Amino acid sequence: MPKVMIGSNVTTGIWSPSLAFASMLGMKPSILVIACMSQVLAADPFKAPAAVAPPKPAHDGLHDFDFAVGAWKEHTVRLQNPLTGSTTWFEMDGYSVSRQALGGRLNLVEYEGDGPKGHLSLIAVRIYDPASHQWRMNFSTPTRGALWPTPMVGEFRDGRGELYSVDDIDGRAIMVRFTVTSLSPTSHRSEQAFSADGGKTWETNWINTYTRITERELPRPSVKPEPHDFDFDTGTSKVRITRLLEPLSGSTKRGDYVGTHVVHKIWDGRADLVELSADGPAGHLEGVGLRLYNPTSHQWNLNWLNRGAAYFGPPTIGAFHNGRGEFYDTEDFGGRAILLRNVWSDITPTTAKFEQAFSADGGKTWETNWTAAMTHAR
């Protein structure tokens, strides 16, 4: 409602006669003003502003990809040479399987397909960020043995998912768009498109159509499982964890936890999916790990996602020698760069030991802040 402007000729948005006009009518200004005010108030009582609808809550996208869980037969059409003016397409047929972990916050997709250019194998990882209500999606191939440096980020609106990233093709920066839509309980569709002009125009270069099948209909692995370094860890283990609660602070305060450690061999043995859940006096621990093997360097790329995180932290990279695995990376801790080391040791058919340590002096000294003893439930 318009506000009352005291001392002007506007009252609740309705024009009122001036004093000069009142005099012309031979009436007393005060009487006329009172009469006009009475009529206005009688006709349009002073009401409180209408209630404003509260803002629509942000879309909770945790279950956006639920429709894609399970096994699928895929038919793919791909543009031969994107962003070259090419109109030549080729077709591929393959299979994929999608799994969930961490209460649905992580989706893992394995794909195997064949076409005129040969066999294509890849793994896709989707992580949901409940703070931004967005998904981050990343990929890896067997020859890469690591996740792509730049994930695609986006969200679902009205049942359609759109995720974007910046990449390069033939040395020039481009934008990449991935879209996905559920068509029915037994089918969905996804597309990839490139833009070389900042998103003004898009060229679709990859179209997938998915038809649901049962996991029994998936073909048997066509490749020989690569490494066997983590075979000892496959399956379900009981885990006992001791954790330094304030690393690199001089504190010796520790917390103890007991839980389960579950490892699934995936992607024809070229990767492991790790699920950890443990509880203790200091609280609850939960997270998911993705181990990827690089056949060129003969090293493992270990990625870890805590329950409250929106993306994997920096990977620890390393290998096994003489039954001992050592993996390293550089991380930020309390605003300073540190070295991180993970070690697997004391490996037997039923037990194994894991340790994590930090170094703030370039590896001269190490402070162990996490130990875990695994006992396999064979």
N, C-alpha and C positions, 0 to 999 in steps of 0.2 A: 504494500500500500504506500502511495506517495506520502512523504512526511509533511506535517503542518508547518507552514512557513509563517511565523509570527511577524506581524507588521507589514505584510505584503498583501497583494490582492489574490493570493492563491490559498485556498483552504481545502485540504485533502484533495488537491488536484483539480478543484472546480473553481472557475473564475468567479470572483465576487464583485458587485458594482462598486465603483469608486465613490468617494464622498461627494464629488461634484455631481455625479449622476443622481445621487440620492437627493441632493438639494433641488435639482431640476424637477423631481417628482413631488416636491413640496412636503417631503417627509423628513422627520428627524433622523439624522444619520444613525444614532445609537439604536433607535427602534428598528430601522431597516436591517442593520447588521445582525441584531438579535433574531429578527424574523428569518433572515436568510440562514443563519446558523442553525436555527431550530428545524428549518425544512431540510437542510443538508443532513443533520444528525438523524432526523426521523427517517429520511429516505435511505441513508447509507451509514448505519451505526458503525462506530469505531471498533474494528475487529482486529484481533491479533493476527499476524502474518500466518498464512497457511503453512502447515508443517512441510519442511523440505525433506524429501526422501533421502535416507542415509545413502552414502556412496555404496555402489555394488561391491561386495567383497571380491578380492582378487581370486582368480581361478586357481583352485588347488589341483595341480596337474600331476600329482603322484601316480594316478592310475591312467594317464593318457595313453601309455603304450601297452596296457593290459591286453588289448585286442590282438596284439602281435605275438603273445606268448604261445609257444608250441612249435610244431613242425610244419614246414611249408614247401610246396613245389613252386619254383620261380621261373617265369619266362621274362627274359630281358632283351630289350632292343637298345643298342648303343650307337651313337654317332661316331663314324670312323675317325674324323679329325676335327674336334671342336674348335670353334672360332677361326676357321680357315675358309668359310664359305662352302664347306663340304655338305653334300646332301646324301652321302652314302652311309647307310645304316647296316649293321649286322646283328644277328640274333644269337642268344645264348639260352641254355636251359640248365637249371641247377636246383639245389635244395638248400634250405636254411633251417636252423632251429634257434629259437629265442628262449632264454632262461631269465629268471629274476633272482635277485639276492638283496639282502639288507632291507627287508620289508617292502620290496618293490622299487627302492630308490636306485637300484642298479639293474640295468637290462644288458644282457650279453647275447650277441647274435653271431653264430658261425655260419659261413656260406661256402659252398663248393659248387662250381659250375664249369661248363665246357662250351666252347664256341669256336669259330674259325681261327681265332688267335691262340687257341689252346686252353689249358686249364687255368681257372682263376679261383684262388682261395683267399678269404679275408675274414677278419673278425671285427665286429663293431661293438663299441661300449657306449652305453647311454647312462648318464648320471643325472638325477633330478636334484635341483637346488630348491629346497622349500622356502628359502628367504626371498629369492627373486622369482619363484614360480616358473623357472626355466629349466630346459634340458641342455646338457652338454653331450655331444656325440663325437666319438673319436674312432679311428680305424687303425688296423695293422695288417700287414701281409707277412707270409712266412719268411720271405727274404729280408724284410725290414727288421723283424724281431723286436719292435718297439712301437709305441703309440705315435701317431702323427704329432708334430710340434704344436699345431694350432687346431683346437677342437671347433666344431660347429656348435653354435649356441642359438637357442630360440624357444618357442613355446607353441602351445595349441590354442586356437581360437575357433569356436564353432565347429569342433571336430576335425579341424585341419591343422597339422603341424608344419611349421616353417622354421628352419634352422639355417644360420648363415655363418660363413667364415671368409677369411681372405687367404688366398693361396697364390701360387705362381704357375704359369704355364709358358714354357719356352722362354723363361727369363723375365716375363712381365707379370706384374701383379694383377690378379683378377678377383672378383667376388664369386663365391660359390653359394648356391641355395639348394637346400634339400627339403622336399615337401613329402608328406605322407598323409594318406586318408584311408580310413576304414570304410570299405564298401558294404560289407555284410559280415556276419559271424564267421564266414568261411573264405573271405577274400579281402585283400586290401591292395593299395597301389602306392608306389613312391616314385619320385622323379628327382633328378639332379640337373641343375642348370648353371651356366656360367654367364658372367657379365664382365665385359671389358671396358664399360663406360660408367662405372660407379653406380650400377643398378638402374640406369635409365632403360636399358633393354636387356633381355635375357634370352639365351639360346639353350633350349633343353637338349641334353646330350645322353641321357641315361634314363630309361623308363623300366620299372619292374612291376610285374603283376604277380600276386601271390595267391595260391590256392591251398587251403588247409588240407593236410594229410595227417596220418597218425605217425608216431615215432617209429613204429614197426616198418613203415614204408620208406624210411630213410635208407639210402644205399649204405653198404658197409664201407669203412674207410678204404680209400683208394691209394693212400700213401703209407709208407712204413713210419711208425712213430719215431720221432727224431731222437731226443736224448732220454736218458734214464736217471739223471742226477737226482731228481726229486721223487723217484719211485718209492723210496722209504716212507715218504710223507703222505702217500695217497690213502684216502679213507678217513675214518673218524678216530680222533685221539682224545684222551683226557689230557688237559693241560693245567699245569700249576705255574702261575706267573708271580714273580717278585719284581716290583717296579719302584724305582727311585722317583719320589713325587716331585722333587724340585731339582732337576739336573743342573749341573754347573753352577750351583749356588753355595756349595760347601755343606749343604744339608745332608743328613743321613736318614731322613725320614722316608720310610718305605711303606708300600701297600702290597698286600697279598691278595691274589685272585685265584679262583678255581672255575674251570669251564670246559668247553669243547672246542676242538680245532678240526674242521672238516675240509678236506682237499678233494676236488673233483678234477680228474684229467679231462681236458677238453681239446677241441680242434685237432683231432687225430693224434693227441699226445704232444703237440707242440706248445701247449699252454696249460696252466693250472689255475683253477678258481679256488681261492682260499676263503673260508668263512670262520671267523673267530667270535665267540661269545663267552664272557667270563664275568663273575661277580665276586666282590669282596668287601671288607669294611670301608674301603675308600671309594666304592661305587661300582658302576657297571662299565665294562669294556666291550665294544663291539666294532667290527670292521670287516672289510673285504679286501683281499689281495688278488692281483692278477699277475701271474708270472709268464713272461714271454721269452721264448728261446730264439737267439740269433744264430742261424747256422753258419754264417760267414765268420763271425768273431768267436763262435763257440762259447758265448756268454749268455747269461740270463739277465733279463730286464725285469726287476721286481717293483710293482706298483702297489701302493697301499692307500685305502680310503677309509678314514674313520667315520663313524656313524654321523657325526655332526658336520662333516666336511662336504663341500660342493664339488670337489674334483680331486683326482689323485695328486699326491705330493710328488716331488722330484723322484724319479726311479733310482733305486740302488742297483748297480751293475757289477757283475763279477762272475766267478766260475768256481767249480769244485776241483780241488787237487788233493789226491791222496785221502779221499774221504772227508775233506773239510771244505766247506763253502764260505768264501769271503766276498762281500758285496759292499760297495762304497758309493757315496754321493755327497754333494755339497748342499747344505740347507741353511735357511735363516732361522736363528733361534734367539729370541729376545732382542731382535734388531741387529744381530751380528752374524756374520757368516761362520759356520762351523763345518767340520767333517763328520759324517755319520758312517758307522760301520755295522753291518749285520754279519753274524757268524753262525753257521750250522756246524755242529761237531758231535762227538760221542755217539755216532750213528750205529744202531744195532737193528736187527729185524723188528724189534718191538719198541725201541726207545730212541729219542733224539733230544739234543739240547740246542736252544737258540739263545743268542745274546745280541743286544743292541748297545752300542757305545758311542759317545760324543767326544770329539776333540776340538778344543778351542785354540790349539797352538800348532796347527798344521800337521798333526799326526804324531807329534813328539810324545804326548801322553794321551791316554784314553780313560774316560770314566764310564764304566758299565752302568746303564740305567734301566735295563730290562733283561731279565732272564726268564726263560720258559722251558719247562721240562715236559716233553710229550711222551705219553704212554699209549701205544696203539691198541685199539680194541679189535684185535684180529679175530 
